[in-house]
Amino acid sequence: LAFSNPVLAGDAVFSMSALNSGQFFWADAKSGKTLWTSAPRQAGNAAIVRAGNLLFVPGADGILRAYDATTGKPLWSFPTNQLWKASPMTYSFDNKQFVAVASGSAIIAFGLPD
């Protein structure tokens, strides 16, 4: 049972799992088979955002995490120590990709590797 809007990437579907479990998952869009699931409490109530092969997941614990979209391997995290005010978003400026999120009273943006 999904809790958030799904993120589609080719034959993959990424979504939050049931309310309050704090997990997200990757499923095969054709078969519906779950290919991997995150550890408990790794996801909050904001949506997942995808940039290339990266998934950005705002955690229930105030930590923004990046995962490899193919393997589910955790790649990076940033503790905001705040509640989420919005889901993350991705944008491009001067041919550079960024991800931004509203956390507490701040908007935090990170440049993505080329």
N, C-alpha and C positions, 0 to 999 in steps of 0.2 A: 504494500500500500504506500503510495507516494504522498509526500506532504507538500512539496513545492512544484513549481512549474519545471518540466523537464528541460534539459539541455541536450540537443541533438548534435551528434558529430559523426557523420557517415552512418555506419551501422550500429553506433553506440548511443545509448540513452543514459544520461546521468541525472539523478534526482535525490532528494532527501527521502529518507524512509519515514515510517509512521511517526506521528506527533510524539514528541518528548523522548524518542530513542536517541536522538543526537547522532544518527548515522546517515551516511549517504552511500549511494551504490551506483555501479555501472552495470548495465544490462545490455544484452544483444537485442537490437531493435526488431530483428526478424523472429527470433525464437522466444524472446522474453526471459531467457536464462540469465541469472545474475552471474557476472564474471568476477566481480570483487565488491567487497563492502568495507567501509572504513571502520576504524575502532569506534566504540561507543563515545558519545559526547563530543565528537569532532565537528559536528555541524549544529548551527543554531537555527533560527527561524527566518533567516534571510536567504535569498536565492543564490545558487551556484552560478558563477560566470566562467566562461571558457575563452581563452586567448591562445590560439594555436594548439599546441599539445599540453597546455597548462589548464588546470582547473583551480579556481580560487574559491575557497569555502570559508565563510565567516562562522567561526565556532561559537557555541553556546557559552564558552569560557572567555570570550572577548579576544581570541587569537585569530588572526587572518592567516589561513594556511594555503599553500600551493601544492598541488599534487600532479604527478605525471598522469595524463589522461589515459595512457595505454596500460600502464601497470598498476596504477593506484599508489605508487611509491610517494611518500611525503618528501617534498623537495625543499621547502622553505616555510618559515612561520614568523609572524610579527605580533607580539602581544600589545594590544591597544589599551588594555585595562579599562575598557569602556563598554557600554551597551551599543548595539548597532542601531543606527537611525535610518539606514537604508541598505539595500543590497549593493554589492560591489558592481562596478561598471568598468568596461574597457574602452579606451579611445586612442586615437593616434594624433600626434602633433609633431610637425617637422620630421616626418618619416620615422618616428619613434613610437613604439606601443607602450601604453601605460595602463595600470589598473588603479582605480580610486574607490574609496569607500567612506561613507559618513559614519564616524564613530564618536560618540559623546558630542561635544560641541565643535569637533574638528572634521575637516575633510582631509584624508590622508591619501597621497598618490605615490605610486612606485613605478619607476621605469623598468621595462622588461628587457631581458638580454636579447641581443640581435640574433 
